[in-house]
Amino acid sequence: MANILDAFKEKQNEERVYTGKKIKVGIIGCGWIAEAHLQSYLKCDDVEVVAFADLVPGKAEAFAKANGVDVSKANFYLSDKELIDNEKDLDAVSICTYNRQHAPCAIYALDHGVHVLLEKPMCVTLEEAIEICKAEKRSGKILSIGFQPRFDENMKMVKKICESGVLGRIYYIQTGGGRRMGIPTPFGTSFIQEDTAGLGALGDIGCYSLDMVLNAIGYPKPLTVTGFKAGLFGKKPEYLQKPEYTEVFGVDDFAAAYVRLEGDIVLDFRIAWAMHCDTPGDTIIMGTEGGLRIPSTECWNGSIGGPMTIYHNIAGECVETVIPEMNNDGDNFDKKIRSFIDAIEFNLPSPVPSSQIIYNQAIIDGIARSSDAGKEVEIVIPEF
């Protein structure tokens, strides 16, 4: 039993030799998440952030200045199209807009030969995701989706455990997450308005918890969804930053679903921005040879809430193997940015490929459609 942890040791990557060429990057959307992108880019010696775009006049320049950028060496625009059309030497963009602008911005950038790092969620609907993937295929450029929890050592351990075979054939997964009082209004109303966000808790943190388990088991194709979503707390002033925000709240703050996946796997999912509970439950991955419990966190933060436990049998006895929490070497957001730049520089596969995240988006879309229809819906993803 002592050797079980050895099965999950990670292989070392080959050393890469950097050419010194500067990758020229633009940032589209200069809200709070863009700050994390910019700060990570500024740590990369082989990156030059050359342009910024935001719909609000003056916001892009003020954002750059506030984050230590020499504004005399950068260009500023009022739209993604202006930025892409005018920056002739542009290599890549980070798209940090609100959800409903993800698809049009990503498609325009890809169709103009620019690599794209697209913040999560990928978009709002499955139809948008399909169009993004078609643009990626047309362009031949790299598209990576912004799931930095993948770079967390504990998330990697979840995947290694599932891939090791110690759990046997996986047949049931329970996952989700939530916050007791965590509707994200400190950043204004773009997260909670239907015409800007399109999705609430589902898109904000639901996509993360789905990615944690789906990535661990190889992203099987979703087949059907029975889903429910509702805005139960967003109209209560005590749950928002300002009372007047209740007037524009128009997205989900809770969602739940029962998803059938290829391989006879059932996914039981729930997510909340607000609830009268400390957690909607730990993540549990059940297999024919063992089960894995992943402790929840008080507020979904892209990692785990404590040591994980594998439940299995040895010599006819029920035993438990505790997997200690792993320490992270460096910031996961920095790793997300670095992996994107490396993919460009060394012609590597996308770090978080759309071929996987389209399944994530299909489940989210299926939950919304099922909730609206009041019945189970089939998930159909065409070949392209």
Contacts in CASP RR format, 6 or more apart in sequence:
PFRMAT RR
TARGET T0000
AUTHOR 0000-0000-0000
METHOD contacts of the structure
MODEL  1
MANILDAFKEKQNEERVYTGKKIKVGIIGCGWIAEAHLQSYLKCDDVEVV
AFADLVPGKAEAFAKANGVDVSKANFYLSDKELIDNEKDLDAVSICTYNR
QHAPCAIYALDHGVHVLLEKPMCVTLEEAIEICKAEKRSGKILSIGFQPR
FDENMKMVKKICESGVLGRIYYIQTGGGRRMGIPTPFGTSFIQEDTAGLG
ALGDIGCYSLDMVLNAIGYPKPLTVTGFKAGLFGKKPEYLQKPEYTEVFG
VDDFAAAYVRLEGDIVLDFRIAWAMHCDTPGDTIIMGTEGGLRIPSTECW
NGSIGGPMTIYHNIAGECVETVIPEMNNDGDNFDKKIRSFIDAIEFNLPS
PVPSSQIIYNQAIIDGIARSSDAGKEVEIVIPEF
1 314 0 8 1.000
1 319 0 8 1.000
1 321 0 8 1.000
4 166 0 8 1.000
4 310 0 8 1.000
4 321 0 8 1.000
5 321 0 8 1.000
5 323 0 8 1.000
7 160 0 8 1.000
7 164 0 8 1.000
7 166 0 8 1.000
8 157 0 8 1.000
8 160 0 8 1.000
8 161 0 8 1.000
8 164 0 8 1.000
8 323 0 8 1.000
10 156 0 8 1.000
10 160 0 8 1.000
16 342 0 8 1.000
16 346 0 8 1.000
18 46 0 8 1.000
18 345 0 8 1.000
19 46 0 8 1.000
19 345 0 8 1.000
20 45 0 8 1.000
20 46 0 8 1.000
21 46 0 8 1.000
21 345 0 8 1.000
22 46 0 8 1.000
22 47 0 8 1.000
22 48 0 8 1.000
23 44 0 8 1.000
23 46 0 8 1.000
23 47 0 8 1.000
23 48 0 8 1.000
23 91 0 8 1.000
23 92 0 8 1.000
23 341 0 8 1.000
23 344 0 8 1.000
23 345 0 8 1.000
24 48 0 8 1.000
24 50 0 8 1.000
24 87 0 8 1.000
24 89 0 8 1.000
24 90 0 8 1.000
24 91 0 8 1.000
24 92 0 8 1.000
25 41 0 8 1.000
25 47 0 8 1.000
25 48 0 8 1.000
25 49 0 8 1.000
25 50 0 8 1.000
25 90 0 8 1.000
25 91 0 8 1.000
25 92 0 8 1.000
25 93 0 8 1.000
25 94 0 8 1.000
26 49 0 8 1.000
26 50 0 8 1.000
26 51 0 8 1.000
26 52 0 8 1.000
26 53 0 8 1.000
26 83 0 8 1.000
26 87 0 8 1.000
26 90 0 8 1.000
26 92 0 8 1.000
26 93 0 8 1.000
26 94 0 8 1.000
27 34 0 8 1.000
27 37 0 8 1.000
27 38 0 8 1.000
27 49 0 8 1.000
27 51 0 8 1.000
27 52 0 8 1.000
27 53 0 8 1.000
27 93 0 8 1.000
27 94 0 8 1.000
27 96 0 8 1.000
28 53 0 8 1.000
28 80 0 8 1.000
28 83 0 8 1.000
28 93 0 8 1.000
28 94 0 8 1.000
28 95 0 8 1.000
28 96 0 8 1.000
28 97 0 8 1.000
28 105 0 8 1.000
28 109 0 8 1.000
29 52 0 8 1.000
29 53 0 8 1.000
29 54 0 8 1.000
29 55 0 8 1.000
29 60 0 8 1.000
29 95 0 8 1.000
29 96 0 8 1.000
29 97 0 8 1.000
30 52 0 8 1.000
30 53 0 8 1.000
30 54 0 8 1.000
30 59 0 8 1.000
30 60 0 8 1.000
30 63 0 8 1.000
30 64 0 8 1.000
30 96 0 8 1.000
31 54 0 8 1.000
31 59 0 8 1.000
31 63 0 8 1.000
31 96 0 8 1.000
31 187 0 8 1.000
32 187 0 8 1.000
33 96 0 8 1.000
33 119 0 8 1.000
34 63 0 8 1.000
34 94 0 8 1.000
34 96 0 8 1.000
35 63 0 8 1.000
35 67 0 8 1.000
36 333 0 8 1.000
37 94 0 8 1.000
37 96 0 8 1.000
37 117 0 8 1.000
37 337 0 8 1.000
38 49 0 8 1.000
38 63 0 8 1.000
38 64 0 8 1.000
38 67 0 8 1.000
38 69 0 8 1.000
39 67 0 8 1.000
40 331 0 8 1.000
40 333 0 8 1.000
40 334 0 8 1.000
40 336 0 8 1.000
40 337 0 8 1.000
40 338 0 8 1.000
41 47 0 8 1.000
41 49 0 8 1.000
41 94 0 8 1.000
41 337 0 8 1.000
42 49 0 8 1.000
42 67 0 8 1.000
42 68 0 8 1.000
42 69 0 8 1.000
43 334 0 8 1.000
43 337 0 8 1.000
44 337 0 8 1.000
44 338 0 8 1.000
44 341 0 8 1.000
46 341 0 8 1.000
46 345 0 8 1.000
47 341 0 8 1.000
49 69 0 8 1.000
49 74 0 8 1.000
50 73 0 8 1.000
50 74 0 8 1.000
50 75 0 8 1.000
50 87 0 8 1.000
50 89 0 8 1.000
50 90 0 8 1.000
51 74 0 8 1.000
51 75 0 8 1.000
51 76 0 8 1.000
51 77 0 8 1.000
51 83 0 8 1.000
51 86 0 8 1.000
51 87 0 8 1.000
51 90 0 8 1.000
52 60 0 8 1.000
52 61 0 8 1.000
52 63 0 8 1.000
52 64 0 8 1.000
52 74 0 8 1.000
52 75 0 8 1.000
52 76 0 8 1.000
52 77 0 8 1.000
52 83 0 8 1.000
53 60 0 8 1.000
53 76 0 8 1.000
53 77 0 8 1.000
53 78 0 8 1.000
53 79 0 8 1.000
53 80 0 8 1.000
53 82 0 8 1.000
53 83 0 8 1.000
54 60 0 8 1.000
54 63 0 8 1.000
54 78 0 8 1.000
55 78 0 8 1.000
55 79 0 8 1.000
57 78 0 8 1.000
58 76 0 8 1.000
60 76 0 8 1.000
60 77 0 8 1.000
60 78 0 8 1.000
61 71 0 8 1.000
61 76 0 8 1.000
64 71 0 8 1.000
64 74 0 8 1.000
64 76 0 8 1.000
65 71 0 8 1.000
75 83 0 8 1.000
75 86 0 8 1.000
75 87 0 8 1.000
77 83 0 8 1.000
77 86 0 8 1.000
80 93 0 8 1.000
80 95 0 8 1.000
80 97 0 8 1.000
80 101 0 8 1.000
80 104 0 8 1.000
80 105 0 8 1.000
80 108 0 8 1.000
80 109 0 8 1.000
81 108 0 8 1.000
83 90 0 8 1.000
83 93 0 8 1.000
84 90 0 8 1.000
84 93 0 8 1.000
84 108 0 8 1.000
84 109 0 8 1.000
84 112 0 8 1.000
84 114 0 8 1.000
85 112 0 8 1.000
90 114 0 8 1.000
91 114 0 8 1.000
91 115 0 8 1.000
91 344 0 8 1.000
92 114 0 8 1.000
92 115 0 8 1.000
92 116 0 8 1.000
92 117 0 8 1.000
92 142 0 8 1.000
92 340 0 8 1.000
92 341 0 8 1.000
92 344 0 8 1.000
93 105 0 8 1.000
93 109 0 8 1.000
93 114 0 8 1.000
93 115 0 8 1.000
93 116 0 8 1.000
93 117 0 8 1.000
94 117 0 8 1.000
94 119 0 8 1.000
95 101 0 8 1.000
95 102 0 8 1.000
95 105 0 8 1.000
95 106 0 8 1.000
95 109 0 8 1.000
95 116 0 8 1.000
95 117 0 8 1.000
95 118 0 8 1.000
95 119 0 8 1.000
96 119 0 8 1.000
97 105 0 8 1.000
97 119 0 8 1.000
98 190 0 8 1.000
98 191 0 8 1.000
98 196 0 8 1.000
98 197 0 8 1.000
99 121 0 8 1.000
99 123 0 8 1.000
99 124 0 8 1.000
99 196 0 8 1.000
99 197 0 8 1.000
99 198 0 8 1.000
99 199 0 8 1.000
99 203 0 8 1.000
100 124 0 8 1.000
100 195 0 8 1.000
100 196 0 8 1.000
100 197 0 8 1.000
100 198 0 8 1.000
102 118 0 8 1.000
102 119 0 8 1.000
102 121 0 8 1.000
102 122 0 8 1.000
102 123 0 8 1.000
102 124 0 8 1.000
102 128 0 8 1.000
102 132 0 8 1.000
103 123 0 8 1.000
103 124 0 8 1.000
103 128 0 8 1.000
103 129 0 8 1.000
103 131 0 8 1.000
103 132 0 8 1.000
106 116 0 8 1.000
106 118 0 8 1.000
106 123 0 8 1.000
106 132 0 8 1.000
106 135 0 8 1.000
106 143 0 8 1.000
107 131 0 8 1.000
107 132 0 8 1.000
107 135 0 8 1.000
109 116 0 8 1.000
110 116 0 8 1.000
110 132 0 8 1.000
110 135 0 8 1.000
110 136 0 8 1.000
110 138 0 8 1.000
110 139 0 8 1.000
110 140 0 8 1.000
110 141 0 8 1.000
110 143 0 8 1.000
111 135 0 8 1.000
111 138 0 8 1.000
111 139 0 8 1.000
113 139 0 8 1.000
113 140 0 8 1.000
113 141 0 8 1.000
114 141 0 8 1.000
115 141 0 8 1.000
115 142 0 8 1.000
115 143 0 8 1.000
115 340 0 8 1.000
115 343 0 8 1.000
115 344 0 8 1.000
116 136 0 8 1.000
116 141 0 8 1.000
116 142 0 8 1.000
116 143 0 8 1.000
116 144 0 8 1.000
117 144 0 8 1.000
117 146 0 8 1.000
117 336 0 8 1.000
117 337 0 8 1.000
117 340 0 8 1.000
118 132 0 8 1.000
118 143 0 8 1.000
118 144 0 8 1.000
118 145 0 8 1.000
118 146 0 8 1.000
119 145 0 8 1.000
119 146 0 8 1.000
120 145 0 8 1.000
120 146 0 8 1.000
120 147 0 8 1.000
120 203 0 8 1.000
120 207 0 8 1.000
120 208 0 8 1.000
121 199 0 8 1.000
121 202 0 8 1.000
121 203 0 8 1.000
121 204 0 8 1.000
121 207 0 8 1.000
121 360 0 8 1.000
121 361 0 8 1.000
121 364 0 8 1.000
122 128 0 8 1.000
122 129 0 8 1.000
122 132 0 8 1.000
122 145 0 8 1.000
122 207 0 8 1.000
122 354 0 8 1.000
122 357 0 8 1.000
122 358 0 8 1.000
122 360 0 8 1.000
122 361 0 8 1.000
123 129 0 8 1.000
123 132 0 8 1.000
123 361 0 8 1.000
124 198 0 8 1.000
124 199 0 8 1.000
125 361 0 8 1.000
125 365 0 8 1.000
126 358 0 8 1.000
126 361 0 8 1.000
126 362 0 8 1.000
126 365 0 8 1.000
126 366 0 8 1.000
126 379 0 8 1.000
126 381 0 8 1.000
129 354 0 8 1.000
129 357 0 8 1.000
129 358 0 8 1.000
129 361 0 8 1.000
129 362 0 8 1.000
129 365 0 8 1.000
130 358 0 8 1.000
130 381 0 8 1.000
130 382 0 8 1.000
130 384 0 8 1.000
132 143 0 8 1.000
132 354 0 8 1.000
133 143 0 8 1.000
133 354 0 8 1.000
133 355 0 8 1.000
133 358 0 8 1.000
133 384 0 8 1.000
134 384 0 8 1.000
136 143 0 8 1.000
136 354 0 8 1.000
137 384 0 8 1.000
142 340 0 8 1.000
142 343 0 8 1.000
142 344 0 8 1.000
142 350 0 8 1.000
143 350 0 8 1.000
143 353 0 8 1.000
143 354 0 8 1.000
144 339 0 8 1.000
144 340 0 8 1.000
144 343 0 8 1.000
144 350 0 8 1.000
144 351 0 8 1.000
144 352 0 8 1.000
144 353 0 8 1.000
145 352 0 8 1.000
145 353 0 8 1.000
145 354 0 8 1.000
145 357 0 8 1.000
146 336 0 8 1.000
146 352 0 8 1.000
147 207 0 8 1.000
147 208 0 8 1.000
147 211 0 8 1.000
147 336 0 8 1.000
147 352 0 8 1.000
147 357 0 8 1.000
148 302 0 8 1.000
148 332 0 8 1.000
148 333 0 8 1.000
148 335 0 8 1.000
148 336 0 8 1.000
149 155 0 8 1.000
149 208 0 8 1.000
149 211 0 8 1.000
149 212 0 8 1.000
149 302 0 8 1.000
149 303 0 8 1.000
149 332 0 8 1.000
150 156 0 8 1.000
150 211 0 8 1.000
150 215 0 8 1.000
150 336 0 8 1.000
150 351 0 8 1.000
150 352 0 8 1.000
151 332 0 8 1.000
151 335 0 8 1.000
151 336 0 8 1.000
151 339 0 8 1.000
152 302 0 8 1.000
152 303 0 8 1.000
152 328 0 8 1.000
152 332 0 8 1.000
153 326 0 8 1.000
153 327 0 8 1.000
153 328 0 8 1.000
153 329 0 8 1.000
154 303 0 8 1.000
154 304 0 8 1.000
154 308 0 8 1.000
154 325 0 8 1.000
154 326 0 8 1.000
155 212 0 8 1.000
155 215 0 8 1.000
155 302 0 8 1.000
155 303 0 8 1.000
155 304 0 8 1.000
156 326 0 8 1.000
157 308 0 8 1.000
157 323 0 8 1.000
157 326 0 8 1.000
158 212 0 8 1.000
158 213 0 8 1.000
158 216 0 8 1.000
158 285 0 8 1.000
158 292 0 8 1.000
158 294 0 8 1.000
158 304 0 8 1.000
158 308 0 8 1.000
159 215 0 8 1.000
159 216 0 8 1.000
161 167 0 8 1.000
161 216 0 8 1.000
161 292 0 8 1.000
161 308 0 8 1.000
161 310 0 8 1.000
161 323 0 8 1.000
162 170 0 8 1.000
162 216 0 8 1.000
162 217 0 8 1.000
162 218 0 8 1.000
162 285 0 8 1.000
162 292 0 8 1.000
163 216 0 8 1.000
165 289 0 8 1.000
166 289 0 8 1.000
166 290 0 8 1.000
166 310 0 8 1.000
166 312 0 8 1.000
167 285 0 8 1.000
167 286 0 8 1.000
167 287 0 8 1.000
167 288 0 8 1.000
167 289 0 8 1.000
167 290 0 8 1.000
167 291 0 8 1.000
167 292 0 8 1.000
167 310 0 8 1.000
167 312 0 8 1.000
168 287 0 8 1.000
168 288 0 8 1.000
168 289 0 8 1.000
168 290 0 8 1.000
169 287 0 8 1.000
169 288 0 8 1.000
169 289 0 8 1.000
170 217 0 8 1.000
170 265 0 8 1.000
170 285 0 8 1.000
170 286 0 8 1.000
170 287 0 8 1.000
171 264 0 8 1.000
171 265 0 8 1.000
171 266 0 8 1.000
171 286 0 8 1.000
171 287 0 8 1.000
171 288 0 8 1.000
172 265 0 8 1.000
172 266 0 8 1.000
172 268 0 8 1.000
172 284 0 8 1.000
172 285 0 8 1.000
172 286 0 8 1.000
172 287 0 8 1.000
173 213 0 8 1.000
173 217 0 8 1.000
173 265 0 8 1.000
173 266 0 8 1.000
173 267 0 8 1.000
173 268 0 8 1.000
173 283 0 8 1.000
173 284 0 8 1.000
173 285 0 8 1.000
173 286 0 8 1.000
174 268 0 8 1.000
174 269 0 8 1.000
174 281 0 8 1.000
174 282 0 8 1.000
174 283 0 8 1.000
174 284 0 8 1.000
175 209 0 8 1.000
175 210 0 8 1.000
175 212 0 8 1.000
175 213 0 8 1.000
175 267 0 8 1.000
175 268 0 8 1.000
175 269 0 8 1.000
175 283 0 8 1.000
175 284 0 8 1.000
176 206 0 8 1.000
176 209 0 8 1.000
176 269 0 8 1.000
176 270 0 8 1.000
176 271 0 8 1.000
176 280 0 8 1.000
176 281 0 8 1.000
176 283 0 8 1.000
176 296 0 8 1.000
176 300 0 8 1.000
177 205 0 8 1.000
177 206 0 8 1.000
177 209 0 8 1.000
177 270 0 8 1.000
177 271 0 8 1.000
177 272 0 8 1.000
177 279 0 8 1.000
177 280 0 8 1.000
177 281 0 8 1.000
177 296 0 8 1.000
177 297 0 8 1.000
177 300 0 8 1.000
178 201 0 8 1.000
178 205 0 8 1.000
178 271 0 8 1.000
178 272 0 8 1.000
178 273 0 8 1.000
178 275 0 8 1.000
178 279 0 8 1.000
178 280 0 8 1.000
178 296 0 8 1.000
178 299 0 8 1.000
178 300 0 8 1.000
179 205 0 8 1.000
179 272 0 8 1.000
179 273 0 8 1.000
179 274 0 8 1.000
179 275 0 8 1.000
179 298 0 8 1.000
179 299 0 8 1.000
179 300 0 8 1.000
180 274 0 8 1.000
180 275 0 8 1.000
180 276 0 8 1.000
180 277 0 8 1.000
180 278 0 8 1.000
180 298 0 8 1.000
181 239 0 8 1.000
181 274 0 8 1.000
182 239 0 8 1.000
182 273 0 8 1.000
182 274 0 8 1.000
182 299 0 8 1.000
183 191 0 8 1.000
183 192 0 8 1.000
183 233 0 8 1.000
183 234 0 8 1.000
183 239 0 8 1.000
183 240 0 8 1.000
183 249 0 8 1.000
183 253 0 8 1.000
183 273 0 8 1.000
183 274 0 8 1.000
184 191 0 8 1.000
184 192 0 8 1.000
184 204 0 8 1.000
184 273 0 8 1.000
185 191 0 8 1.000
185 192 0 8 1.000
185 240 0 8 1.000
185 241 0 8 1.000
185 242 0 8 1.000
185 245 0 8 1.000
186 241 0 8 1.000
188 241 0 8 1.000
188 245 0 8 1.000
189 196 0 8 1.000
189 245 0 8 1.000
189 248 0 8 1.000
190 196 0 8 1.000
190 197 0 8 1.000
191 197 0 8 1.000
191 200 0 8 1.000
191 204 0 8 1.000
191 251 0 8 1.000
192 200 0 8 1.000
192 234 0 8 1.000
192 240 0 8 1.000
192 245 0 8 1.000
192 248 0 8 1.000
192 249 0 8 1.000
192 250 0 8 1.000
192 251 0 8 1.000
193 248 0 8 1.000
193 249 0 8 1.000
193 250 0 8 1.000
193 251 0 8 1.000
194 250 0 8 1.000
194 251 0 8 1.000
197 251 0 8 1.000
198 251 0 8 1.000
199 251 0 8 1.000
199 252 0 8 1.000
199 364 0 8 1.000
199 368 0 8 1.000
200 251 0 8 1.000
200 252 0 8 1.000
200 253 0 8 1.000
200 273 0 8 1.000
201 251 0 8 1.000
201 252 0 8 1.000
201 253 0 8 1.000
201 254 0 8 1.000
201 255 0 8 1.000
201 271 0 8 1.000
201 272 0 8 1.000
201 273 0 8 1.000
202 229 0 8 1.000
202 252 0 8 1.000
202 255 0 8 1.000
202 271 0 8 1.000
202 364 0 8 1.000
202 367 0 8 1.000
202 368 0 8 1.000
203 364 0 8 1.000
204 273 0 8 1.000
205 271 0 8 1.000
205 273 0 8 1.000
205 300 0 8 1.000
206 255 0 8 1.000
206 269 0 8 1.000
206 271 0 8 1.000
206 300 0 8 1.000
206 364 0 8 1.000
207 360 0 8 1.000
207 361 0 8 1.000
207 364 0 8 1.000
208 300 0 8 1.000
208 302 0 8 1.000
209 269 0 8 1.000
209 271 0 8 1.000
209 283 0 8 1.000
209 300 0 8 1.000
210 269 0 8 1.000
210 360 0 8 1.000
210 363 0 8 1.000
210 364 0 8 1.000
211 357 0 8 1.000
211 360 0 8 1.000
212 283 0 8 1.000
212 294 0 8 1.000
212 302 0 8 1.000
213 267 0 8 1.000
213 283 0 8 1.000
213 285 0 8 1.000
214 220 0 8 1.000
214 356 0 8 1.000
214 359 0 8 1.000
214 360 0 8 1.000
215 356 0 8 1.000
216 285 0 8 1.000
217 265 0 8 1.000
217 285 0 8 1.000
218 356 0 8 1.000
219 356 0 8 1.000
219 359 0 8 1.000
219 360 0 8 1.000
220 261 0 8 1.000
220 262 0 8 1.000
220 263 0 8 1.000
220 265 0 8 1.000
220 359 0 8 1.000
221 261 0 8 1.000
221 262 0 8 1.000
221 359 0 8 1.000
221 379 0 8 1.000
221 381 0 8 1.000
222 259 0 8 1.000
222 260 0 8 1.000
222 261 0 8 1.000
222 262 0 8 1.000
222 267 0 8 1.000
222 359 0 8 1.000
222 362 0 8 1.000
222 363 0 8 1.000
222 379 0 8 1.000
223 260 0 8 1.000
223 261 0 8 1.000
223 262 0 8 1.000
223 378 0 8 1.000
223 379 0 8 1.000
224 259 0 8 1.000
224 260 0 8 1.000
224 376 0 8 1.000
224 377 0 8 1.000
224 378 0 8 1.000
224 379 0 8 1.000
225 257 0 8 1.000
225 258 0 8 1.000
225 259 0 8 1.000
225 260 0 8 1.000
225 363 0 8 1.000
225 366 0 8 1.000
225 367 0 8 1.000
225 369 0 8 1.000
225 370 0 8 1.000
225 376 0 8 1.000
225 377 0 8 1.000
225 379 0 8 1.000
226 257 0 8 1.000
226 258 0 8 1.000
226 259 0 8 1.000
226 370 0 8 1.000
226 375 0 8 1.000
226 376 0 8 1.000
226 377 0 8 1.000
227 255 0 8 1.000
227 256 0 8 1.000
227 257 0 8 1.000
227 258 0 8 1.000
227 366 0 8 1.000
227 367 0 8 1.000
227 370 0 8 1.000
227 371 0 8 1.000
228 255 0 8 1.000
228 256 0 8 1.000
228 257 0 8 1.000
228 367 0 8 1.000
228 370 0 8 1.000
228 371 0 8 1.000
229 252 0 8 1.000
229 254 0 8 1.000
229 255 0 8 1.000
229 256 0 8 1.000
229 367 0 8 1.000
229 368 0 8 1.000
229 371 0 8 1.000
230 252 0 8 1.000
230 253 0 8 1.000
230 254 0 8 1.000
230 255 0 8 1.000
230 371 0 8 1.000
231 249 0 8 1.000
231 250 0 8 1.000
231 251 0 8 1.000
231 252 0 8 1.000
231 253 0 8 1.000
231 254 0 8 1.000
232 253 0 8 1.000
232 254 0 8 1.000
232 274 0 8 1.000
233 239 0 8 1.000
233 253 0 8 1.000
233 254 0 8 1.000
233 273 0 8 1.000
233 274 0 8 1.000
233 275 0 8 1.000
234 240 0 8 1.000
234 246 0 8 1.000
234 249 0 8 1.000
234 250 0 8 1.000
234 253 0 8 1.000
234 274 0 8 1.000
235 246 0 8 1.000
235 249 0 8 1.000
236 246 0 8 1.000
237 243 0 8 1.000
237 246 0 8 1.000
239 274 0 8 1.000
240 246 0 8 1.000
240 249 0 8 1.000
252 368 0 8 1.000
253 272 0 8 1.000
253 273 0 8 1.000
253 274 0 8 1.000
254 270 0 8 1.000
254 271 0 8 1.000
254 272 0 8 1.000
254 273 0 8 1.000
254 274 0 8 1.000
254 275 0 8 1.000
255 269 0 8 1.000
255 270 0 8 1.000
255 271 0 8 1.000
255 272 0 8 1.000
255 367 0 8 1.000
255 371 0 8 1.000
256 269 0 8 1.000
256 270 0 8 1.000
256 271 0 8 1.000
257 267 0 8 1.000
257 268 0 8 1.000
257 269 0 8 1.000
257 270 0 8 1.000
257 363 0 8 1.000
257 366 0 8 1.000
257 367 0 8 1.000
257 370 0 8 1.000
258 266 0 8 1.000
258 267 0 8 1.000
258 268 0 8 1.000
258 269 0 8 1.000
259 266 0 8 1.000
259 267 0 8 1.000
259 268 0 8 1.000
259 269 0 8 1.000
259 363 0 8 1.000
260 266 0 8 1.000
260 267 0 8 1.000
261 267 0 8 1.000
267 363 0 8 1.000
269 363 0 8 1.000
269 367 0 8 1.000
270 280 0 8 1.000
270 281 0 8 1.000
271 280 0 8 1.000
272 280 0 8 1.000
278 298 0 8 1.000
279 296 0 8 1.000
279 297 0 8 1.000
279 298 0 8 1.000
280 296 0 8 1.000
281 296 0 8 1.000
282 293 0 8 1.000
282 294 0 8 1.000
282 295 0 8 1.000
282 296 0 8 1.000
283 293 0 8 1.000
283 294 0 8 1.000
283 296 0 8 1.000
284 291 0 8 1.000
284 292 0 8 1.000
284 293 0 8 1.000
284 294 0 8 1.000
285 291 0 8 1.000
285 292 0 8 1.000
285 294 0 8 1.000
286 292 0 8 1.000
289 312 0 8 1.000
290 310 0 8 1.000
290 311 0 8 1.000
290 312 0 8 1.000
290 313 0 8 1.000
291 310 0 8 1.000
291 311 0 8 1.000
291 312 0 8 1.000
292 308 0 8 1.000
292 309 0 8 1.000
292 310 0 8 1.000
292 311 0 8 1.000
293 308 0 8 1.000
293 309 0 8 1.000
293 311 0 8 1.000
294 304 0 8 1.000
294 305 0 8 1.000
294 308 0 8 1.000
295 304 0 8 1.000
295 305 0 8 1.000
295 306 0 8 1.000
295 307 0 8 1.000
295 308 0 8 1.000
296 305 0 8 1.000
297 303 0 8 1.000
297 304 0 8 1.000
297 305 0 8 1.000
302 332 0 8 1.000
304 325 0 8 1.000
305 325 0 8 1.000
306 325 0 8 1.000
307 322 0 8 1.000
307 323 0 8 1.000
307 324 0 8 1.000
307 325 0 8 1.000
308 322 0 8 1.000
308 323 0 8 1.000
309 320 0 8 1.000
309 321 0 8 1.000
309 322 0 8 1.000
309 323 0 8 1.000
310 320 0 8 1.000
310 321 0 8 1.000
310 323 0 8 1.000
311 318 0 8 1.000
311 319 0 8 1.000
311 320 0 8 1.000
312 319 0 8 1.000
312 320 0 8 1.000
312 321 0 8 1.000
313 319 0 8 1.000
336 351 0 8 1.000
336 352 0 8 1.000
339 351 0 8 1.000
340 351 0 8 1.000
342 348 0 8 1.000
343 349 0 8 1.000
343 350 0 8 1.000
343 351 0 8 1.000
358 381 0 8 1.000
359 381 0 8 1.000
362 379 0 8 1.000
362 381 0 8 1.000
363 379 0 8 1.000
365 379 0 8 1.000
366 377 0 8 1.000
366 379 0 8 1.000
369 377 0 8 1.000
370 376 0 8 1.000
370 377 0 8 1.000
END
